[in-house]
Structures are given as structure tokens and as C-alpha cells.
């Protein structure tokens, strides 16, 4: 019997679904604002196997939204994130890559069942989209700019690739970021992953879900 820590979510996922959450391996590309909220909520829900990839180190401008970092800690974000996960779940198994997802590093996510796109580079995001689709891995995308955000779920063989859904997105530039808004979008992204990994499923496969947090409205575009 699974109980105790997860008893409040067992009515949602069931014991079999909870076991699936504890067995799934999630790759997280990007341990920034989206990534730190996402890993926190996945670990709290029982996800115990992670592959983390991020080449960056904490900067002072990160601290309004990337709440697990401090300027006094000089380690790479991926390494700090791994320690954060094990503080939540001491039994978690984590593979750390203090490097970006780029050509030649694709194999870092070969062992993953689901990949979370928490990147802020369009170039890297589309490269990740191509890898996920060609390798048959479900990709759950999250993006945010100011008080607007988006979520998309790409499932190879069932839906278009993420490149087809967001391929016309604007190029890379520094975007406004509010911690509460970033966490809200990351929470939606984490919820999609938990639904998929547990077997509960999602109705958002092949859809781009846009969220306007200023007006508190949501729209879906089906592909």
C-alpha cells in the first residue's frame, strides 16, 4: 500500500498511477524559472528519476523567480537543482548535465520517458523538439513572457512536433519575468506531466494552450 505522503493524491491517480509516477524518468531541459518550479512539484508528487540539463550558474537577476538559488552558492544550476530534489525526496535518482542541450549532447535524454522543455532559447528548444519527435519521446513544453504563457504537448506518432506548433515563434530576446507568473505556467506544465506519467492522460495532446494571467483567460489551438 502507498499511503502517508501521497494519500491526498491517491484518489486522483490511484495506487497504480502513483507507482508509475515513482518509476517514470523525466528529463528537464533548463533549470531556470520554469524548471525549478517544475522539479519541485514533480518531486513532491513522487517522481523519483530525473535527468537535469542546464549550463548556467545563478545570477542576481534570476532571484525574483528562481527561488532555490542564492548568490552565495557558486555551483551550476543543474547541480543545485539535484540537491534540491534529494532534499524533497532522499531516494531520488538524478543524472546531472551542467551543459546545454545542443548538437552532440542529445544522448543525455535517451533514458527518459518524458521530456520537459523549460528552455529560454528558441534554437535549443527546436533542436530539443526535433530530438524528442525523432526518438519517440513525449515532450511537454512551457514558455512564459511577462503575464502571458503557453503549454504544449507533443506525442510522436499521434500529434505534430513542437516545431510545427511553435515554429513561427519570435527569436530569442530578454523577456520580462515575474516569479508568480512563471510558477503558474510551470505548475500547469508539471500537471500535464503528472497526468501523462500516471496514466490518467491529458486532453491537450497536439494543442497549444495559451494563458493570459492578466485577464485570467485561457485558449487552446488544436493542430
C-alpha positions in Angstrom: 0.0 0.0 0.0 1.1 3.5 -0.8 0.0 5.9 1.8 1.2 8.6 4.1 2.9 11.3 2.0 0.8 10.6 -1.1 -2.6 9.8 0.4 -4.2 13.0 -0.7 -3.4 12.4 -4.4 -4.2 8.7 -4.4 -7.9 9.5 -5.2 -6.6 11.2 -8.3 -4.0 8.8 -9.6 -4.8 5.6 -7.8 -2.1 3.3 -6.4 -1.1 2.0 -9.9 -0.8 5.5 -11.2 1.3 6.6 -8.2 3.6 3.7 -8.8 4.0 4.8 -12.4 4.9 8.3 -11.2 7.6 6.8 -9.0 9.0 4.8 -11.9 9.0 7.3 -14.7 12.1 9.1 -15.8 11.7 12.8 -16.6 14.2 14.8 -18.5 14.3 18.5 -17.6 15.9 20.8 -20.2 16.5 24.1 -18.4 16.7 24.7 -14.6 15.6 28.3 -14.7 12.4 29.8 -13.6 10.1 27.2 -15.2 12.5 24.4 -14.3 12.8 25.0 -10.6 9.1 25.1 -10.0 8.5 22.1 -12.2 11.1 19.9 -10.5 9.8 20.9 -7.1 6.2 19.9 -7.9 7.2 16.7 -9.7 9.4 15.6 -6.8 6.7 16.4 -4.2 4.3 14.2 -6.2 6.6 11.3 -6.1 8.6 11.4 -9.4 12.0 9.9 -8.4 14.0 9.7 -11.6 15.4 12.9 -13.3 17.9 13.9 -15.9 18.7 17.6 -15.5 20.5 19.7 -18.1 21.5 23.4 -17.7 24.9 25.0 -18.3 24.2 28.2 -16.4 25.2 29.5 -12.9 22.9 31.6 -10.7 22.8 35.3 -11.4 21.3 38.1 -9.3 18.6 38.8 -12.0 17.4 35.2 -11.6 16.5 35.6 -7.9 13.0 37.1 -8.4 11.7 33.8 -9.7 14.3 31.1 -9.3 13.7 30.5 -5.7 16.1 27.6 -5.0 19.3 29.7 -5.8 21.4 32.1 -3.8 24.3 34.3 -4.9 26.4 32.7 -2.2 26.2 29.3 -3.9 28.6 29.2 -6.9 27.7 25.8 -8.2 25.9 25.1 -11.6 22.1 25.4 -11.5 21.8 21.7 -12.5 23.8 20.6 -9.5 21.9 22.8 -7.1 18.7 21.5 -8.5 19.7 17.9 -8.0 20.4 18.7 -4.3 17.0 20.4 -4.0 15.3 17.3 -5.4 17.0 15.0 -3.0 16.1 17.3 -0.1 12.4 16.7 -1.1 12.9 13.0 -1.9 16.1 11.4 -0.5 15.6 8.3 -2.6 15.5 10.2 -5.9 18.0 9.2 -8.6 19.3 12.2 -10.6 21.6 12.5 -13.6 23.2 15.9 -13.8 24.5 17.6 -17.0 25.9 21.1 -16.5 25.7 21.7 -20.2 23.1 22.9 -22.7 21.1 20.6 -25.0 22.9 21.1 -28.3 24.2 19.1 -31.2 26.3 16.2 -29.9 24.7 16.0 -26.5 21.3 14.6 -27.5 22.0 11.2 -25.8 21.7 12.8 -22.4 17.9 12.2 -22.6 17.9 8.8 -24.2 16.9 7.1 -20.9 13.9 9.5 -20.4 10.2 8.6 -20.8 9.0 12.3 -20.9 11.0 15.5 -21.5 10.1 18.9 -20.1 11.0 21.8 -22.3 11.9 24.6 -19.8 14.3 26.4 -22.2 14.5 30.1 -23.0 16.4 29.7 -26.3 14.3 29.2 -29.4 17.2 27.5 -31.2 17.7 25.0 -28.4 14.0 24.4 -28.0 13.5 23.5 -31.6 16.6 21.2 -31.5 15.0 19.5 -28.5 11.7 19.3 -30.3 13.3 17.5 -33.2 15.2 15.1 -30.9 12.1 14.2 -28.9 10.0 13.6 -32.0 12.6 11.5 -33.8 13.3 9.4 -30.7 9.6 8.8 -29.9 9.5 10.7 -26.6 6.6 12.8 -25.3 7.6 16.5 -25.0 5.8 18.9 -22.7 6.7 22.5 -23.5 6.3 25.5 -21.3 7.0 29.1 -22.1 6.3 32.5 -20.4 6.8 36.2 -21.2 5.5 38.7 -18.7 2.0 37.8 -17.7 1.4 35.5 -20.7 2.5 31.9 -21.1 1.9 28.7 -23.1 1.9 24.9 -22.7 2.0 22.3 -25.5 2.1 18.5 -25.5 3.8 16.7 -28.4 3.4 12.9 -28.7 5.3 11.3 -31.7 3.0 9.3 -33.9 -0.1 11.0 -32.5 0.4 14.7 -32.8 2.6 17.2 -34.8 6.0 18.0 -33.4 6.6 21.0 -31.2 8.4 22.6 -34.1 5.2 22.5 -36.1 3.2 24.0 -33.3 5.5 26.9 -32.3 7.9 27.1 -35.3 6.9 30.7 -36.0 7.7 31.9 -32.5 9.7 35.1 -32.2 13.5 34.9 -31.8 15.5 34.9 -28.6 15.5 38.1 -26.6 15.4 39.1 -22.9 11.8 38.9 -21.7 10.1 40.4 -18.7 9.6 37.8 -15.9 7.5 37.7 -12.7 8.1 34.9 -10.3 4.4 34.3 -9.6 3.6 34.1 -13.4 6.5 31.8 -14.2 5.5 29.5 -11.3 1.9 29.4 -12.6 2.9 28.3 -16.0 5.4 25.8 -14.7 2.7 24.3 -12.4 0.5 23.8 -15.5 3.4 22.1 -17.2 4.1 19.9 -14.2 0.4 18.9 -14.0 0.4 17.8 -17.7 3.5 15.6 -17.0 1.9 14.1 -13.9 -1.3 13.3 -15.8 0.6 11.7 -18.6 3.1 9.8 -16.5 0.4 8.4 -14.1 -1.7 7.1 -17.0 -4.5 9.5 -16.2 -3.9 11.1 -19.6 -4.4 14.6 -20.9 -6.9 16.1 -23.4 -4.2 18.6 -24.5 -2.1 16.4 -26.8 -1.4 18.2 -30.0 -2.7 21.5 -28.6 -1.0 24.8 -27.8 -2.7 26.2 -24.7 -2.1 29.9 -24.2 -2.7 31.6 -20.9 -3.2 35.3 -20.2 -2.7 35.8 -16.5 -3.6 39.5 -16.7 -7.2 38.7 -17.8 -7.1 35.2 -16.4 -8.2 33.6 -19.6 -7.0 30.5 -21.5 -7.3 29.5 -25.1 -6.5 26.3 -27.0 -5.2 25.9 -30.6 -5.5 22.4 -31.9 -3.1 21.1 -34.6 
